[in-house]
């Protein structure tokens, strides 16, 4: 499944060109996936507690496989987005259950290493994703990025049936359907509000009307959760300093991760003009290090505190993002490769340590539930990150583009203006300008649109740097007096 994630990012540019879509629509290819994941992650863990983790892993994987087939067959952007919703539902079942299975099956001394290998396997999958995706796109087309999930998913189901033991079922656990509905609707309205900023602006009636509806829905969700006997998210857990700290910093990190992966692929293919396979091989420098170092970071948990490892990962991430700004401003391949390498190392440390930290605090019988809470907030942050960053890039690139075009004294038709704006936002390739303008004018327009993109892209990364630094300080202060190690933690949260 993680092959799909990085491969889809490489496929974004070909998808946009083939389906003739803009950045506002294109971002829903990722956001639809993360929105469903965010809304249903906690319920995936709960269903695992109810009906057995292996059973739900198989069901979730099957949903993912079917949705992947539909995504590969999609003839419009709408059908593709709907298929991504199905993939999000499947991943929402699989992710918390997989982590909980590892934590429940292995003994205390092996948990850190096992979680490290789990993240390592995820990292290896993500590592080969860009390369596999790039090769599939270059030799076939972007649809095979989704079709490749079918044999992989079926193999995962077979291995689960053969190798994974079933866990105890708890039929007394209930599902909080009102909570699911209000949370999903609230998050959807929030993302739509952010998505429409370039069209509506922040002073329009439409913007504030939808934002007010978002607040109402999320307020209703909070009321439901405080009164429900089986809430989707236990709000009382959020008073625990260490838990809220881990969830907050992981949400920041997930925001940065998804934004980075979404825009770096568009930047390399549509702005720098790299082919899909070349972009895939470059992304390999980040994802292969994520795969290699993840098991090693699991081993480091036996020697260093989780607090110090998490702080280190956030610091390395900030350095990576600073390098990316240098790469964009100077068009430096060296800066780009170094940035990608640091990015992979940062998350190789961050993902397993935060996964282990949240499980170390939680009671063993609530591991899937607390993991679901972690991923709910993390994927909500990812959804908000992509939507907000897309809106910001649209707005800033258009602003800069207007200034540059005014200075160049070029006059565009409405069709040409739309193409240039889509190019400046990264949704269309610079090469498309040469089909719409004479060569001399196209070269000038390519220079202008590239500068407009880099302007907006730089501010997106600046926000990501601030989040990485914020996560570093959150870890420093929220985990300051909490002893987190691979030894058994006696200070569990209250029973739920």
TORMAR-244873 format. One record per residue (C-alpha): residue in one letter; x negated, y, z negated; residue number from 1. Coordinates in pm, whole numbers, always signed. Example, Ala and Ser with C-alpha at 12.3 -4.5 7.8 and 13.67 -1.06 7.14 Angstrom:
2
  type      px      py      pz  seq
     A   -1230    -450    -780    1
     S   -1367    -106    -714    2
This chain:
496
  type      px      py      pz  seq
     X      +0      +0      +0    1
     X    -286    +237     -70    2
     X    -422    +171    +278    3
     X    -100    +331    +399    4
     X    -156    +645    +193    5
     X    -492    +747    +336    6
     X    -410    +614    +682    7
     X     -91    +824    +695    8
     X    -293   +1137    +621    9
     X    -509   +1066    +925   10
     X    -189   +1011   +1127   11
     X     -31   +1347   +1035   12
     X    -183   +1537   +1326   13
     X     -79   +1278   +1591   14
     X    +268   +1258   +1432   15
     X    +309   +1636   +1450   16
     X    +200   +1644   +1813   17
     X    +408   +1342   +1918   18
     X    +729   +1443   +1739   19
     X    +670   +1815   +1806   20
     X    +722   +1926   +1447   21
     X    +598   +2219   +1239   22
     X    +419   +2222    +903   23
     X    +741   +2274    +706   24
     X    +884   +1950    +846   25
     X    +555   +1762    +857   26
     X    +494   +1803    +484   27
     X    +815   +1608    +416   28
     X    +648   +1299    +563   29
     X    +437   +1302    +246   30
     X    +676   +1484     +10   31
     X    +968   +1245     +72   32
     X    +739    +963     -37   33
     X    +609   +1140    -347   34
     X    +952   +1277    -445   35
     X   +1108    +930    -455   36
     X    +805    +799    -637   37
     X    +828   +1077    -896   38
     X   +1201   +1026    -952   39
     X   +1183    +648    -984   40
     X    +841    +569   -1136   41
     X    +976    +557   -1491   42
     X   +1268    +340   -1384   43
     X   +1028    +104   -1208   44
     X    +852     +43   -1537   45
     X   +1187      +1   -1713   46
     X   +1307    -255   -1457   47
     X    +985    -446   -1511   48
     X   +1059    -459   -1883   49
     X   +1413    -578   -1809   50
     X   +1370    -840   -1539   51
     X   +1004    -933   -1544   52
     X    +709    -750   -1394   53
     X    +617   -1006   -1128   54
     X    +973   -1024    -996   55
     X    +996    -646    -962   56
     X    +652    -632    -801   57
     X    +774    -870    -530   58
     X   +1101    -679    -476   59
     X    +920    -344    -460   60
     X    +665    -478    -213   61
     X    +942    -620      +7   62
     X   +1120    -282     +13   63
     X    +791    -119    +108   64
     X    +733    -368    +392   65
     X   +1081    -319    +541   66
     X   +1052     +60    +516   67
     X    +711     +48    +685   68
     X    +862    -138    +979   69
     X   +1135    +126   +1009   70
     X    +877    +407    +989   71
     X    +682    +254   +1274   72
     X    +997    +240   +1485   73
     X   +1110    +597   +1403   74
     X   +1183    +809   +1711   75
     X   +1242   +1139   +1529   76
     X   +1091   +1322   +1233   77
     X   +1415   +1272   +1037   78
     X   +1409    +893   +1079   79
     X   +1042    +886    +981   80
     X   +1112   +1090    +667   81
     X   +1403    +861    +572   82
     X   +1174    +559    +612   83
     X    +918    +728    +388   84
     X   +1191    +757    +125   85
     X   +1218    +378    +133   86
     X    +842    +344    +100   87
     X    +855    +576    -201   88
     X   +1118    +357    -366   89
     X    +899     +52    -313   90
     X    +585    +214    -449   91
     X    +778    +345    -750   92
     X    +841     -16    -851   93
     X    +494    -147    -776   94
     X    +257    +113    -927   95
     X    +364    +117   -1295   96
     X    +429    -255   -1293   97
     X     +85    -337   -1152   98
     X     -93    -130   -1416   99
     X    +122    -275   -1694  100
     X     +59    -632   -1572  101
     X    -316    -584   -1594  102
     X    -287    -434   -1940  103
     X     -57    -712   -2066  104
     X    -242   -1009   -1913  105
     X    -603    -928   -2016  106
     X    -732    -926   -2373  107
     X    -848    -609   -2546  108
     X   -1217    -643   -2456  109
     X   -1140    -694   -2088  110
     X    -877    -423   -2042  111
     X   -1113    -138   -1952  112
     X   -1304    -345   -1700  113
     X    -982    -494   -1557  114
     X    -827    -151   -1510  115
     X   -1151     -36   -1352  116
     X   -1134    -322   -1102  117
     X    -767    -244   -1037  118
     X    -859    +115    -953  119
     X   -1155     -20    -756  120
     X    -924    -237    -547  121
     X    -703     +64    -495  122
     X   -1010    +264    -401  123
     X   -1131      +3    -152  124
     X    -786      +2      +8  125
     X    -792    +379     +27  126
     X   -1150    +362    +151  127
     X   -1069    +153    +454  128
     X    -739    +335    +512  129
     X    -881    +635    +703  130
     X   -1106    +415    +915  131
     X    -837    +158    +987  132
     X    -586    +434   +1054  133
     X    -823    +622   +1281  134
     X    -908    +311   +1481  135
     X    -540    +212   +1510  136
     X    -446    +560   +1629  137
     X    -733    +579   +1878  138
     X    -678    +231   +2021  139
     X    -298    +207   +1989  140
     X     -93    +491   +1834  141
     X     +13    +635   +1497  142
     X    +302    +388   +1462  143
     X     +58    +105   +1389  144
     X     -48    +288   +1073  145
     X    +290    +174    +937  146
     X    +312    -163   +1115  147
     X     -17    -273    +954  148
     X    +160    -270    +615  149
     X    +381    -563    +714  150
     X    +123    -848    +705  151
     X     -58    -688    +410  152
     X    +262    -663    +207  153
     X    +369   -1018    +286  154
     X     +26   -1144    +180  155
     X     +56    -952    -150  156
     X    +392   -1117    -216  157
     X    +245   -1462    -150  158
     X     -49   -1398    -387  159
     X    +188   -1272    -658  160
     X    +395   -1590    -634  161
     X     +85   -1808    -661  162
     X    -140   -1625    -907  163
     X     +56   -1383   -1127  164
     X    +239   -1516   -1436  165
     X    +581   -1378   -1520  166
     X    +623   -1164   -1830  167
     X    +898   -1168   -2089  168
     X   +1233   -1023   -1985  169
     X   +1424    -784   -2210  170
     X   +1788    -787   -2107  171
     X   +1883    -534   -2377  172
     X   +1709    -250   -2191  173
     X   +1949     -22   -1997  174
     X   +1913    +204   -1695  175
     X   +1970    +579   -1726  176
     X   +2151    +644   -1397  177
     X   +2272    +999   -1486  178
     X   +1912   +1085   -1568  179
     X   +1788    +944   -1236  180
     X   +2047   +1140   -1037  181
     X   +1991   +1475   -1210  182
     X   +1611   +1442   -1206  183
     X   +1605   +1346    -837  184
     X   +1845   +1626    -744  185
     X   +1655   +1879    -954  186
     X   +1318   +1787    -804  187
     X   +1464   +1790    -452  188
     X   +1610   +2139    -503  189
     X   +1279   +2259    -648  190
     X   +1085   +2130    -348  191
     X   +1339   +2276    -105  192
     X   +1307   +2611    -283  193
     X    +930   +2605    -242  194
     X    +955   +2477    +115  195
     X   +1181   +2763    +225  196
     X    +967   +3047     +86  197
     X    +816   +3130    +430  198
     X   +1165   +3157    +586  199
     X   +1361   +3310    +296  200
     X   +1101   +3502     +98  201
     X   +1113   +3523    -282  202
     X   +1361   +3813    -303  203
     X   +1640   +3656     -98  204
     X   +1977   +3542    -231  205
     X   +1917   +3194     -87  206
     X   +1588   +3152    -272  207
     X   +1723   +3256    -612  208
     X   +2048   +3066    -563  209
     X   +1866   +2739    -498  210
     X   +1617   +2811    -776  211
     X   +1907   +2868   -1018  212
     X   +2061   +2537    -910  213
     X   +1723   +2372    -978  214
     X   +1718   +2511   -1332  215
     X   +2077   +2399   -1394  216
     X   +2011   +2043   -1275  217
     X   +1688   +2007   -1474  218
     X   +1861   +2153   -1782  219
     X   +2139   +1896   -1745  220
     X   +1872   +1627   -1713  221
     X   +1712   +1738   -2041  222
     X   +2052   +1737   -2216  223
     X   +2123   +1386   -2084  224
     X   +1783   +1261   -2198  225
     X   +1830   +1398   -2551  226
     X   +2167   +1223   -2587  227
     X   +2108    +897   -2400  228
     X   +2040    +579   -2596  229
     X   +1818    +458   -2310  230
     X   +1667    +776   -2161  231
     X   +1462    +778   -1844  232
     X   +1195    +989   -2014  233
     X   +1165    +986   -2392  234
     X   +1132   +1357   -2463  235
     X   +1027   +1289   -2822  236
     X    +709   +1128   -2686  237
     X    +613   +1462   -2536  238
     X    +552   +1600   -2886  239
     X    +249   +1372   -2915  240
     X     -51   +1597   -2846  241
     X    -275   +1337   -2682  242
     X      +1   +1195   -2461  243
     X    +122   +1532   -2336  244
     X    -240   +1628   -2275  245
     X    -313   +1319   -2066  246
     X      +9   +1354   -1866  247
     X     -55   +1726   -1806  248
     X    -413   +1686   -1687  249
     X    -324   +1387   -1471  250
     X     -43   +1592   -1313  251
     X    -295   +1866   -1231  252
     X    -535   +1610   -1085  253
     X    -263   +1441    -881  254
     X    -158   +1780    -743  255
     X    -515   +1842    -626  256
     X    -560   +1489    -487  257
     X    -253   +1495    -263  258
     X    -311   +1852    -147  259
     X    -673   +1771     -62  260
     X    -588   +1456    +133  261
     X    -297   +1622    +315  262
     X    -480   +1931    +437  263
     X    -831   +1794    +490  264
     X    -703   +1564    +763  265
     X    -515   +1845    +939  266
     X    -823   +2066    +905  267
     X   -1059   +1810   +1057  268
     X    -836   +1708   +1347  269
     X    -635   +2016   +1440  270
     X    -883   +2291   +1346  271
     X   -1227   +2132   +1389  272
     X   -1106   +1918   +1680  273
     X   -1225   +1581   +1547  274
     X   -1066   +1265   +1683  275
     X    -856   +1048   +1451  276
     X   -1129    +784   +1420  277
     X   -1399   +1044   +1348  278
     X   -1178   +1205   +1081  279
     X   -1117    +858    +938  280
     X   -1487    +782    +914  281
     X   -1553   +1117    +744  282
     X   -1279   +1053    +487  283
     X   -1450    +721    +427  284
     X   -1730    +910    +248  285
     X   -1478   +1002     -23  286
     X   -1269    +690     -42  287
     X   -1556    +439     -28  288
     X   -1715    +606    -331  289
     X   -1379    +592    -505  290
     X   -1373    +219    -443  291
     X   -1735    +157    -543  292
     X   -1747    +365    -861  293
     X   -1403    +280   -1005  294
     X   -1507     -58   -1154  295
     X   -1825    +105   -1282  296
     X   -1626    +376   -1458  297
     X   -1422    +103   -1624  298
     X   -1749     -33   -1761  299
     X   -1849    +316   -1881  300
     X   -1543    +321   -2109  301
     X   -1726     +74   -2332  302
     X   -2007    +325   -2392  303
     X   -1861    +676   -2360  304
     X   -1546    +836   -2498  305
     X   -1253    +874   -2264  306
     X   -1250   +1244   -2345  307
     X   -1603   +1297   -2216  308
     X   -1540   +1088   -1904  309
     X   -1221   +1278   -1820  310
     X   -1390   +1615   -1871  311
     X   -1679   +1504   -1649  312
     X   -1443   +1393   -1373  313
     X   -1264   +1730   -1372  314
     X   -1597   +1916   -1360  315
     X   -1715   +1708   -1062  316
     X   -1379   +1768    -893  317
     X   -1419   +2146    -932  318
     X   -1766   +2126    -774  319
     X   -1620   +1926    -486  320
     X   -1356   +2189    -419  321
     X   -1609   +2472    -432  322
     X   -1810   +2283    -172  323
     X   -1499   +2250     +45  324
     X   -1453   +2628     +45  325
     X   -1815   +2659    +158  326
     X   -1752   +2404    +432  327
     X   -1445   +2590    +559  328
     X   -1605   +2934    +548  329
     X   -1937   +2832    +707  330
     X   -1804   +2541    +918  331
     X   -2080   +2335    +759  332
     X   -2075   +1959    +810  333
     X   -2324   +1913    +524  334
     X   -2097   +2098    +280  335
     X   -1799   +1897    +402  336
     X   -1968   +1559    +350  337
     X   -2105   +1654      +6  338
     X   -1760   +1780     -94  339
     X   -1598   +1454     +16  340
     X   -1855   +1247    -175  341
     X   -1808   +1443    -498  342
     X   -1431   +1417    -453  343
     X   -1450   +1037    -437  344
     X   -1676   +1014    -743  345
     X   -1451   +1248    -944  346
     X   -1140   +1037    -890  347
     X   -1330    +711    -935  348
     X   -1383    +829   -1293  349
     X   -1054   +1011   -1343  350
     X    -797    +754   -1232  351
     X    -904    +453   -1445  352
     X    -981    +664   -1753  353
     X    -645    +842   -1758  354
     X    -463    +516   -1685  355
     X    -640    +350   -1976  356
     X    -597    +649   -2207  357
     X    -220    +660   -2176  358
     X    -193    +284   -2228  359
     X    -428    +296   -2526  360
     X    -192    +534   -2705  361
     X    +131    +353   -2619  362
     X    +273     +49   -2799  363
     X    +197    -272   -2604  364
     X    +566    -352   -2551  365
     X    +626      -7   -2398  366
     X    +327      -7   -2163  367
     X    +532     -10   -1842  368
     X    +763    +265   -1969  369
     X    +481    +501   -2068  370
     X    +293    +427   -1745  371
     X    +611    +510   -1557  372
     X    +632    +842   -1740  373
     X    +272    +918   -1646  374
     X    +326    +847   -1278  375
     X    +663   +1027   -1273  376
     X    +498   +1351   -1382  377
     X    +190   +1288   -1165  378
     X    +388   +1230    -847  379
     X    +615   +1525    -929  380
     X    +299   +1734    -941  381
     X    +189   +1586    -609  382
     X    +524   +1669    -449  383
     X    +516   +2024    -579  384
     X    +155   +2058    -470  385
     X    +213   +1965    -108  386
     X    +532   +2170     -81  387
     X    +393   +2480    -253  388
     X     +63   +2460     -64  389
     X    +242   +2419    +270  390
     X    +459   +2722    +197  391
     X    +155   +2920     +85  392
     X     -49   +2824    +392  393
     X    +242   +2911    +619  394
     X    +280   +3252    +456  395
     X     -87   +3346    +426  396
     X    -190   +3220    +770  397
     X    +100   +3408    +928  398
     X      +3   +3725    +741  399
     X    -361   +3697    +848  400
     X    -262   +3602   +1201  401
     X     -44   +3913   +1232  402
     X    -337   +4131   +1125  403
     X    -580   +3966   +1366  404
     X    -339   +3979   +1661  405
     X    -269   +4346   +1596  406
     X    -641   +4416   +1599  407
     X    -689   +4219   +1922  408
     X    -393   +4399   +2088  409
     X    -265   +4073   +2237  410
     X    +105   +4047   +2325  411
     X    +278   +3709   +2294  412
     X    +610   +3572   +2409  413
     X    +832   +3412   +2137  414
     X    +732   +3063   +2255  415
     X    +363   +3151   +2251  416
     X    +396   +3317   +1909  417
     X    +558   +3002   +1767  418
     X    +279   +2783   +1907  419
     X      +8   +3013   +1770  420
     X    +171   +3019   +1426  421
     X    +202   +2639   +1417  422
     X    -164   +2616   +1514  423
     X    -270   +2864   +1246  424
     X     -81   +2659    +985  425
     X    -262   +2341   +1093  426
     X     +47   +2166   +1230  427
     X     -70   +2180   +1593  428
     X    -417   +2129   +1741  429
     X    -625   +2421   +1864  430
     X    -656   +2240   +2196  431
     X    -282   +2295   +2258  432
     X    -359   +2666   +2306  433
     X    -544   +2586   +2628  434
     X    -219   +2453   +2778  435
     X     -34   +2777   +2700  436
     X    -295   +3044   +2779  437
     X    -563   +3109   +3042  438
     X    -901   +2976   +2932  439
     X   -1048   +3313   +2831  440
     X    -740   +3409   +2629  441
     X    -714   +3058   +2481  442
     X   -1069   +3082   +2346  443
     X    -986   +3415   +2183  444
     X    -662   +3275   +2039  445
     X    -845   +2968   +1907  446
     X   -1091   +3192   +1722  447
     X    -807   +3400   +1576  448
     X    -594   +3105   +1466  449
     X    -894   +2928   +1314  450
     X    -972   +3235   +1101  451
     X    -606   +3257    +995  452
     X    -602   +2892    +890  453
     X    -927   +2918    +694  454
     X    -792   +3224    +511  455
     X    -482   +3038    +386  456
     X    -671   +2713    +332  457
     X    -926   +2889    +110  458
     X    -658   +3021    -124  459
     X    -500   +2676    -148  460
     X    -835   +2534    -261  461
     X    -886   +2822    -507  462
     X    -560   +2718    -676  463
     X    -681   +2358    -682  464
     X   -1006   +2468    -848  465
     X    -810   +2649   -1118  466
     X    -609   +2332   -1182  467
     X    -924   +2120   -1205  468
     X   -1072   +2362   -1458  469
     X    -741   +2370   -1648  470
     X    -740   +1990   -1665  471
     X   -1093   +2001   -1804  472
     X    -988   +2233   -2087  473
     X    -671   +2033   -2154  474
     X    -883   +1721   -2202  475
     X   -1128   +1907   -2424  476
     X    -862   +2035   -2663  477
     X    -576   +1783   -2651  478
     X    -806   +1482   -2700  479
     X   -1038   +1660   -2944  480
     X    -921   +1485   -3260  481
     X    -790   +1166   -3101  482
     X   -1018    +864   -3104  483
     X    -970    +685   -2775  484
     X   -1186    +386   -2703  485
     X   -1156     +32   -2580  486
     X   -1110     -75   -2939  487
     X    -759    -118   -3066  488
     X    -596    +216   -3154  489
     X    -396    +194   -3474  490
     X    -228    +529   -3420  491
     X     +40    +411   -3182  492
     X    +334    +625   -3091  493
     X    +661    +548   -3270  494
     X    +859    +256   -3144  495
     X   +1110    +354   -2874  496
